[in-house]
Amino acid sequence: MPKLIGLISLSAIITTLFLLHACQSIVPDEVINYEDKIPEVVDYNFHVKPILSDRCFKCHGPDANQRKGDLRLDQSDDAYKESSGSDSRARYVIQPGNLGKSEFVRRILSNDPDYIMPTPESNLTLSEREKAILVRWIEQGAVYKEHWAFAGPRPPEMSGLPMNDWVKDDIDRFVLRQLEEIGLAPSPEAAGDVLLRRIALDLTGIPPTPDEQLQFIAEDNHLADLSKTIDYYLGKPQYGEKMAMEWMDVSRYADSHGYQDDGMRNTWPWRDWVIDQFNRNLPYDTFLLWQLAGDLLPHPNKEQLIATCFNRNHPQTQEGGVVDEEYRVEYVADRTNTLGKGILGLTLECARCHDHKYDPITQKDYYSLFAYFNNNNDSGIVPYNGEAAPTIILPAPEAKRKLADLNEQIAALEDSLMVTEQYRADFIAWRDAQSDLSQKIRELPGMVADFSFEEEVKIDKYRIHLDKGPAKDRPSGAKFSPVYTFYNKVKKEQDAQNWGHPDDRPQVVDEGYRGKGIQFNGDAGVRFNRDLDFDRDQPFSVSLWVKFLKKNEEGPIFGKTNGDFEGYRGWLCKLNSDGTLSFQLNHVWPDNCIDFQTTEPINIGEWTHIVMTYDGSSKATGVRFYLNGAIPEYRLHADKLEKSLLHGVKGTNWSDQPFLLGMELRKSIENMIADELKIFKRCLHPLEVKYLNQGEIPDNASDEDWFDYYLTSGQNIRLESIRSTLQELRCRENLLMTDQPEVMIMQEKKFKRETFVLERGAYDAHGDTVSPAIPEALRGEQNTERKDRLGLAQWVINARNPLTARVQVNRLWKQCFGEGLVSTQEDFGSQGSLPTHPQLLDFLALRFIDLDWDVKALLKEIMLSATYAQSSGTSEEMMEIDPENKYYARYPAHRLSAETIRDQALAASGLLVDEIGGPSVYPYQPEGIWEALATRNATRYQQQSGDSLYRRSLYTIWKRSSPPPAMLNFDAPDRYYCVVRRQNTSTPLQALVLMNDPQFVEAARVLGEIMTKEDLPEDAIRLAFSRLLSRKPRPEEERKMLELWKGLYDDFSAGRSDSEDILSVGDSPYNRSVDRDSLAAFTMLASTLMNYDDFVVKR
């Protein structure tokens, strides 16, 4: 770079120091020799900070816990302080403008292993050039600057930018200036066919068809109208698919949960939403706003709710025995890290366990961001059967119509039940006909179970430990336990049995509420028969007396629930560790459910009467629970029961547990005595509850109390007819709704969850409490009034946010050029790469905001530039001066993505099915991969047929433990985490995929069949070049391909190769009337072109 005139040279500085201090210069000759090889004016951000960050900040940076010597070199106040070093002449760590008094200089120039910095133990060293830069920086005043990415984009000065005939827009002027500085000139414009292919692949991921080539390429092989060409491809529906492919990595999209079990999930509706929004050209700020916090917008619509699945795409566990909170914390951390890496371009995850070592992000900052995502109403364990709550249900159109009709009829009947005065005369006649009204209460109609637990009966059955049922035989060496049963006074038979570990089986004790009772000791309970299963359309009630013997116990009291394997599907009453009680009716807890919790703890050592009643309405207003005959104070956590209590889609279940007392699927309770269990298949009236509690009818029951009892207890035939019809409709609605698909969304908990700094990042190592807040280093002058995700999202998309626009325009630049202006797309922090064109980056970021975050408009501006249109050809001069092509003297050729390589093979052959959206598909894949890695769920890969084999790669099923193997070979990630920059490798396996993968072999064969329709082999070769490489063959290429085809044809004709071996690959049939040897030869020729460099590389 040209030197600036008038600045003092490094040698003059050293001479001055020598005269002033009358001592030998502290700067060695080898450092002085770099005077002419470093920038004349040293900039902290672009020259100094990368050195300090890499060599010094680990021990002298932002992380207070790792800081040594109480010294920070990332802040000027600390760096300028007085030194405690051993050299008395150096009074300061850094004294701006004074090398001799800067301990820092003496340390980095020393050869003494006990004095030098970095220390030998760090295994870090400074080069002579780096030492020279640091010395010059201090001499020039050691000016610190805010990190370039944390300062907002600034409008660059345009007046000094060059202008010539090559320049098409302002982008080119920035590029040209840096090319002139390094002594290079831009390359000429690429040929029309090359440029058309480039545009088509960048905007749709599919090469131009032969018809499109004829439409857009002029006779002299240039694009007739570049602007119209770009508009054409921006308008194709495949544009949304191409853009969505890029976003799938960022969002860590997959069709499975991940972790060990890696069960399947239903998230493709969110993928469809992404495709649709890109095609609609939803502004990028709105695109982010909806995904981060669409559920918190006023009256969010379906699209805004589906958008928030972005935050739920992380892996989730279904494994048994895990700690729910441990994994829930991991999910929140993933959301926080994805915000950092995918949207802000920051490695926030580095501050999870300690202060960031390189960026000004403290651990408190991390958990303050974490707090924004910490209030989602989800669980750490997701169900095997059903989607992980919270969700939105997405009925199919026909089902939506039927549900609307059913709900209209249900609402009408519910309203009719509210009109009660018409039954007043019937009530009076009924009342007057009763000799003793209280006798009606004592009858307790609808009772289906009555257990007093006065005795247990040992029966002649034995159970193998840990088995699911009684064993008929006794295998040698197996342990057996007797079965004890309990008497149901309603059915007048032994109708329940002990269940669980025999050593801990419940014991009948004398200290019951009325006579004897049953005491629970953990790891076991009482199991009842299946006639006590109730669904959400069925009313029921449970009455039980309990006494808890110790504080701090927790566990299930009673219920029918499938446990955490299925989101606690069913209904239950449980004791919480704080002594409160919870009453739940769940499809998948904690969202698709009704969830009550009492506010006061239950009394220990006293008998408590618990009654839970439900009217079958699927509403919290239809649930009542009583403690000792009265409704307690409570919190309502959820009121959104929308699906079955008994089963998932199509009646499926994973564990299908019966009604249990003192336990559920994998949990039990200790130190509890229970007695007098009664279950009803109707909703009890408050008068009946008081009778069960007090043993008598309250004297103060009013006439209105009895009228209400009359209306609700089955005394009126007309009302019971309405209720019967209502339950039938609710049953139909329940069955239909339960079969409808769902997709995960975000939804805030009703009551805020506390957030703590987690020491060492451990879920249970609670430090200080924190509130949602933006890190101070990033906040700037922006005020975030809302302390929720919507406030966070509004900060993210604020035009003054220094990162969001830069990160996105860098991503779009990378889409067009193969690498961003900042090559470390995931890290704009101190350890990330510096922008090659910082002013261009800021210009594009500001331009993006001025365009109202219009992605299509910005892409078009980039593609209209002369920089984008350049040829990719190189020269010795380019390779010598700029071998990595950082300054764009040519278009940077780069390999296509895994998805694009496969898609263009399908497109060129005509196999590609261009249907947009829908569920994921199962194309060709080697057998046994899923089976080898699967545990309980989705153990087999079932290849589909027909159109599903030929959909775009975007729709290929993505199982985290077994991603599509062909795509993995071309560097696709497994999507366990957010990835914004894929690796780019070149391996022999890639060539093997192109030559042998059935998808590519079949595509070559189908293209070969098209080639056979040409009159001459030369025409067929030109057709193949056009469809696969989007250009005409060069004369030498055509000659060699013709020779290849003839040789292959001779081999097949002579029987030296079996044509059927290659023609039989793939599910699509081939035309048996075609010359098989000719078709096989054309198939091999097409396959050869698929292995051509121009097929996998965008030039």
Buried (B, 14 or more C-beta within 10 A) or exposed (E): EEEEEEEEBBEEBBEBBBEEBEEEBBBEEEBBEBBEEBBBEBBBBBBBBBBBBBBBBBBBBBBEEBBEEEBBBBEBEBBBBEBEBEBEEBBBBBBBEBBBBBBBBBBBBBEEEEBBBBBEEEEBEBEBBBBBBBBBBBBBEBEBEBBBBBEBBEEBEEEEBBEEEBBBBBBBBBBBBBBBEEEBEBBEBBBBBBBBBBBBBBBBBBBBBEEBBEBBBEEEBBBEEBEEBBEBBBEBBBBBBBBBBBBBBBBBBBBBBBBBBBBBBBBBBBBBBBBBBBBEBBBBBBBBBBBBBBBBBEEBEEEBBBBBBBBBBBBBBBBBEBEEEEBBBBBBBBBBBBBBBBBBBBBBBBBBBBBBBBBBBBBBBBBBBBBBBBBBBBBBBBBBBBBBBBBBBBBEEEBBEBBEEBBEBBEEBBEBEEEBEEBEEBBEEBBEEEEEBBEBBEEBEBBBBBBBBBEBEEEEBBBBEEEEEBBEEEEEEEEBBEBBBBBBBBEEEBBBBBBBBBEBBBBBEEEBBEEBBBBBBBBBBBBBBEBBBBBBBBBBBBBBBBBBBEEEBBBBBBBBBBBBBBBBBBBBBBBBEEBBBBBBBBBBBBBBBBBBBBEEBBEBEEBBBBBBBBBBBBBBEBBBBBBBBEEBEBEBBBBBBBBBBBBBBEEEBBBBBBBBBBBBBEBBBBBBBBBBBBBBBBBBBBBBBBBBBEEEBBEEBEEEBBBBBBBBBEBBEEBEEBBEBBBEBBBBBBBBBBBBBBBBBBBBBEEEEEBBBBBEBEBEEEEEEBEBBBBEBBBBEBEBEBBBBBBBBBBBBBBEBBBBBBBBBBBBBBBBBBBBBBBBBBBBBBBBBBBBBBBBBBBBBBBBBEBEBBBBBBBBBBBBBBBBBBBBEBEEEBEEBBEEBBBBBBBBBBBBBBBBBBBBBBBBBBBBBBEBBEBBBBBBBEEEBBEEBBBBBBEEBEBBEEEBBBBBBBBBBBBBBBBBBBBBBBBBBBBBBBBBBEEEEEEEBBEEBBBEBBBBBBBBBBBBBBBBEBEEBBEBBBBBBBBBBBBBBEEEBBEBBBEBBEEBBEBBBEEEBEBEEBBEBBBBEBEEEBBBBBBBBBBBBBBBBBBBEBBBBBB
